[in-house]
Amino acid sequence: MVWGLLLAAGAFVQVDAQTKSAPEKYNATAINIGNARGMAGRVLLSIDRWNTPQERADLIREFQQKGPDKLLDALQRSPKVGYIRLPNTLAWDLRYAFEMPLPEGGRRVVLATDRPIGFEEARTQPRRIDYPFRIL
């Protein structure tokens, strides 16, 4: 299932440096752009700290040299950098948060986490079981 996120509210604070900034909170709307029609919902995001360029380089190197399974292991070992949560659910820990300034102004924010897999999904093994990451 593919989710597109449209940010409904901007950050409450401005980021000063990659790792040293106040937490950023977002209230977003997720829209399912897959097969299901008309599904949308609220998503709450919190970024408590940003990954450093060195941490980013380490994860990229892990993926390039050892593949996606070892990248998953590295992400799961990474410290929590924030969370993503739907209303009335437990939060999923974000394991990667990186921002890059854009030449025309603004910034690109990339978030990643290991994807929680529930009992039913593990038992039935649908096609989406092959995608253990969430990247926003």
Backbone bond lengths (Angstrom), bond angles and torsions (degrees), N, CA, C in turn:
res aa  C-N    CA-C-N  psi(-1)  N-CA   C-N-CA  omega(-1)  CA-C   N-CA-C  phi
1 M - - - 1.438 - - 1.529 107.85 -
2 V 1.283 115.94 134.05 1.458 121.38 -179.61 1.516 108.58 -106.03
3 W 1.313 116.76 134.36 1.471 122.03 179.41 1.513 108.41 -119.51
4 G 1.290 115.19 131.06 1.464 120.78 172.08 1.510 107.72 -104.04
5 L 1.300 117.50 138.69 1.466 120.74 -179.36 1.515 110.06 -111.91
6 L 1.282 115.35 127.77 1.455 121.67 172.15 1.516 106.96 -110.69
7 L 1.298 116.63 118.68 1.461 118.95 -177.52 1.514 109.88 -72.09
8 A 1.317 114.97 122.72 1.454 120.78 -178.60 1.523 111.80 -87.21
9 A 1.317 116.26 -22.91 1.462 119.46 179.01 1.516 108.23 -143.85
10 G 1.305 117.74 141.96 1.450 121.63 -179.42 1.517 111.50 -77.83
11 A 1.297 115.09 179.25 1.460 120.22 179.55 1.517 109.77 -67.59
12 F 1.304 115.50 149.37 1.456 120.25 178.11 1.522 111.84 -82.73
13 V 1.322 116.69 -20.42 1.461 120.43 179.49 1.520 108.90 -134.32
14 Q 1.315 116.03 159.50 1.444 120.56 178.79 1.523 109.22 -96.31
15 V 1.323 116.96 142.54 1.464 121.45 -178.40 1.522 108.99 -81.34
16 D 1.327 116.63 131.58 1.453 121.69 179.03 1.520 112.10 -96.48
17 A 1.314 117.79 -35.38 1.461 122.22 -179.24 1.512 108.06 -150.29
18 Q 1.314 116.05 162.93 1.460 120.66 -174.17 1.529 112.56 -57.90
19 T 1.312 119.88 -40.45 1.458 120.06 -176.90 1.524 113.85 -113.39
20 K 1.323 118.52 -14.76 1.458 120.50 -174.97 1.514 110.02 -112.97
21 S 1.307 116.11 88.35 1.449 119.80 177.88 1.519 108.62 -154.44
22 A 1.297 115.07 163.57 1.457 119.95 176.08 1.528 108.51 -69.39
23 P 1.314 117.47 151.45 1.472 119.43 177.66 1.525 110.97 -57.69
24 E 1.316 115.18 144.89 1.461 121.34 176.46 1.511 108.12 -108.18
25 K 1.309 116.61 136.89 1.466 122.46 179.51 1.520 108.58 -119.95
26 Y 1.312 115.68 136.03 1.459 121.94 178.95 1.522 109.26 -128.05
27 N 1.299 115.07 144.74 1.453 123.06 172.72 1.522 104.19 -119.13
28 A 1.326 117.72 112.42 1.458 121.73 -172.18 1.519 110.97 -122.61
29 T 1.316 114.88 165.43 1.451 121.68 173.25 1.519 107.97 -114.56
30 A 1.318 116.99 124.40 1.465 122.15 177.84 1.514 107.99 -96.69
31 I 1.324 115.50 135.53 1.452 121.21 179.86 1.520 107.95 -124.08
32 N 1.324 117.29 126.10 1.452 121.79 179.04 1.524 108.32 -76.27
33 I 1.337 116.73 116.51 1.455 120.40 178.48 1.523 110.98 -103.30
34 G 1.333 115.52 17.46 1.454 121.37 176.79 1.515 110.90 -89.84
35 N 1.316 117.07 -144.61 1.459 122.62 -175.08 1.521 114.21 -75.08
36 A 1.329 118.44 -33.99 1.469 120.90 -177.01 1.529 109.45 -71.35
37 R 1.312 116.72 132.86 1.462 121.11 -177.74 1.526 110.67 -94.89
38 G 1.311 114.79 142.45 1.451 120.90 171.24 1.515 115.77 72.15
39 M 1.331 118.09 15.08 1.455 118.93 179.16 1.528 109.38 -91.13
40 A 1.299 116.15 126.77 1.458 122.29 176.42 1.517 107.08 -151.27
41 G 1.298 116.49 157.75 1.453 120.06 178.83 1.512 111.28 -165.83
42 R 1.293 114.48 166.93 1.460 122.56 -179.47 1.520 109.78 -81.86
43 V 1.321 116.14 142.22 1.460 123.10 177.64 1.523 107.49 -131.40
44 L 1.325 116.58 132.94 1.461 122.34 177.92 1.526 108.32 -108.71
45 L 1.325 116.55 129.26 1.458 122.36 -179.41 1.517 109.38 -123.11
46 S 1.319 115.84 141.73 1.456 121.20 173.14 1.520 107.94 -136.41
47 I 1.320 116.48 126.97 1.463 121.57 175.98 1.519 106.59 -112.10
48 D 1.337 115.54 111.82 1.466 121.34 -176.77 1.522 112.49 -88.50
49 R 1.321 116.16 -29.34 1.468 120.71 177.19 1.517 108.36 -157.30
50 W 1.329 116.01 155.83 1.458 122.51 -179.97 1.520 109.32 -100.03
51 N 1.315 116.41 144.69 1.459 119.86 173.84 1.524 109.09 -69.23
52 T 1.305 115.63 149.45 1.463 121.45 178.54 1.529 109.12 -81.49
53 P 1.330 117.29 160.94 1.469 119.53 174.34 1.536 112.00 -57.30
54 Q 1.328 117.78 -34.11 1.467 120.37 178.85 1.530 111.08 -67.50
55 E 1.338 117.51 -42.06 1.467 120.78 177.24 1.527 110.31 -62.15
56 R 1.329 116.68 -39.85 1.464 121.18 177.52 1.530 110.46 -62.18
57 A 1.332 116.25 -47.03 1.467 121.15 179.71 1.534 111.15 -61.25
58 D 1.332 116.78 -39.02 1.471 120.54 178.61 1.525 111.55 -62.77
59 L 1.330 117.16 -43.03 1.469 120.59 179.54 1.534 111.30 -67.53
60 I 1.318 116.96 -40.07 1.469 120.26 177.80 1.528 110.07 -63.27
61 R 1.317 116.76 -44.84 1.465 121.25 179.06 1.533 110.96 -61.55
62 E 1.341 116.73 -41.92 1.467 121.60 178.56 1.530 110.18 -58.53
63 F 1.330 116.16 -44.49 1.467 120.68 179.38 1.530 111.41 -65.93
64 Q 1.329 116.98 -46.72 1.459 120.66 -176.58 1.523 112.13 -66.06
65 Q 1.324 117.30 -38.08 1.464 120.45 -176.14 1.527 113.73 -87.45
66 K 1.342 117.73 -32.21 1.464 119.67 -171.48 1.512 114.92 -122.80
67 G 1.332 118.34 -9.38 1.456 121.41 175.17 1.520 114.48 93.19
68 P 1.347 115.66 178.56 1.466 121.07 -173.18 1.531 114.52 -66.70
69 D 1.335 118.49 -31.11 1.473 119.01 179.65 1.522 111.32 -65.37
70 K 1.328 116.91 -40.99 1.465 120.06 178.95 1.526 111.12 -74.22
71 L 1.341 117.11 -29.65 1.460 119.64 173.29 1.524 109.52 -63.30
72 L 1.323 116.93 -42.35 1.466 120.57 177.08 1.525 110.59 -59.02
73 D 1.340 117.05 -44.81 1.469 120.47 177.61 1.531 110.92 -59.88
74 A 1.331 116.35 -43.82 1.469 120.54 -179.42 1.525 110.90 -64.80
75 L 1.334 117.41 -41.21 1.464 120.27 177.81 1.526 110.57 -62.63
76 Q 1.326 116.63 -42.65 1.467 120.09 -178.69 1.521 112.03 -66.53
77 R 1.328 117.74 -26.59 1.472 121.54 177.09 1.527 111.92 -82.96
78 S 1.317 117.26 -18.28 1.464 121.53 -177.39 1.522 110.89 -67.08
79 P 1.320 116.78 146.82 1.464 118.97 176.91 1.521 111.42 -68.27
80 K 1.293 115.25 153.56 1.462 122.04 178.09 1.521 109.26 -63.96
81 V 1.345 116.18 134.73 1.464 120.57 177.60 1.522 111.56 -114.17
82 G 1.310 117.15 -3.76 1.457 122.25 -179.25 1.513 109.39 165.83
83 Y 1.327 116.14 -159.49 1.465 119.43 178.46 1.516 111.05 -151.72
84 I 1.317 114.65 160.94 1.455 123.25 172.22 1.518 106.04 -127.97
85 R 1.323 116.26 138.05 1.459 119.68 -174.88 1.517 110.44 -148.94
86 L 1.310 115.69 142.14 1.454 122.58 169.56 1.523 107.05 -95.56
87 P 1.323 118.89 152.73 1.466 118.96 177.51 1.533 110.34 -57.53
88 N 1.298 116.05 142.34 1.470 123.00 178.44 1.520 113.55 63.78
89 T 1.344 117.94 25.93 1.466 121.03 174.51 1.520 108.88 -132.24
90 L 1.310 115.44 165.64 1.456 120.42 172.09 1.514 108.71 -74.71
91 A 1.317 116.97 154.83 1.456 121.18 179.80 1.522 110.58 -80.07
92 W 1.345 116.24 149.39 1.456 122.57 170.54 1.506 106.11 -101.57
93 D 1.305 116.91 133.01 1.461 121.08 179.19 1.520 110.49 -69.93
94 L 1.323 116.43 131.93 1.454 121.09 170.21 1.520 106.95 -83.02
95 R 1.313 117.01 136.90 1.465 121.99 -178.42 1.521 112.63 -110.67
96 Y 1.335 116.45 -7.63 1.463 120.21 -178.28 1.525 108.44 -150.09
97 A 1.317 116.58 129.71 1.461 123.01 175.16 1.527 107.24 -144.55
98 F 1.311 115.46 117.95 1.466 119.70 -177.89 1.520 108.89 -137.04
99 E 1.304 117.04 138.41 1.459 121.33 177.92 1.515 109.44 -120.91
100 M 1.327 115.25 144.10 1.460 122.15 179.53 1.523 108.09 -131.96
101 P 1.329 118.21 127.74 1.470 119.38 176.16 1.525 109.89 -67.70
102 L 1.310 116.60 143.54 1.458 122.38 177.75 1.515 109.85 -97.17
103 P 1.329 118.55 146.47 1.470 120.88 -176.99 1.525 113.41 -58.76
104 E 1.328 117.40 -33.87 1.465 120.36 -177.91 1.526 112.37 -88.22
105 G 1.328 116.72 8.56 1.455 121.17 -177.21 1.517 109.66 102.59
106 G 1.300 117.12 166.63 1.455 120.71 -176.38 1.526 110.47 79.03
107 R 1.315 115.71 -163.51 1.456 120.07 -178.17 1.519 110.20 -157.11
108 R 1.310 114.84 159.31 1.459 122.31 173.78 1.524 106.25 -108.36
109 V 1.327 115.91 129.14 1.455 121.82 178.33 1.522 107.88 -114.41
110 V 1.327 116.19 127.67 1.468 121.75 177.99 1.524 107.43 -118.54
111 L 1.333 115.45 127.16 1.463 122.23 178.84 1.520 108.51 -121.13
112 A 1.322 117.21 146.08 1.465 120.46 178.04 1.516 110.13 -148.19
113 T 1.317 114.76 151.93 1.452 121.79 175.93 1.517 109.01 -156.73
114 D 1.311 115.57 160.48 1.450 118.76 170.52 1.523 106.89 -73.26
115 R 1.301 116.58 143.60 1.459 120.87 -174.30 1.519 109.80 -89.17
116 P 1.334 117.25 126.94 1.458 118.35 176.73 1.533 109.87 -65.69
117 I 1.312 115.70 136.44 1.464 121.55 178.96 1.516 107.47 -119.25
118 G 1.321 115.32 117.50 1.459 121.38 -178.14 1.527 112.71 -77.80
119 F 1.324 115.45 170.13 1.463 122.07 -177.76 1.524 111.58 -58.26
120 E 1.325 117.23 -47.70 1.467 120.60 -177.41 1.530 110.95 -62.04
121 E 1.320 116.61 -41.70 1.464 120.19 178.67 1.527 111.04 -65.36
122 A 1.326 117.24 -41.71 1.461 120.67 178.34 1.534 110.85 -64.54
123 R 1.318 116.83 -35.90 1.467 120.91 -178.75 1.524 112.08 -72.82
124 T 1.337 117.61 -44.99 1.466 120.72 -174.69 1.528 113.56 -87.41
125 Q 1.323 117.67 -16.94 1.461 122.82 177.01 1.536 113.77 52.23
126 P 1.343 118.77 55.31 1.470 119.40 176.86 1.533 109.83 -67.57
127 R 1.300 116.16 170.33 1.463 121.17 -177.21 1.522 112.68 -56.57
128 R 1.316 118.29 -34.11 1.474 120.62 -177.39 1.530 113.09 -66.66
129 I 1.335 118.11 -12.60 1.468 120.89 178.36 1.534 110.72 -62.42
130 D 1.339 116.51 -21.21 1.461 121.28 179.97 1.532 113.31 -76.28
131 Y 1.335 116.60 -3.22 1.467 121.06 -177.34 1.535 109.40 -119.22
132 P 1.323 117.06 87.40 1.472 120.33 -174.51 1.527 115.42 -83.34
133 F 1.325 117.92 6.46 1.461 121.36 -177.21 1.514 110.82 -115.68
134 R 1.318 115.86 154.65 1.458 123.42 165.62 1.525 104.92 -121.41
135 I 1.326 115.60 125.01 1.452 120.69 178.57 1.516 107.83 -126.41
136 L 1.316 115.44 126.92 1.465 121.60 -179.80 1.512 108.58 -117.24
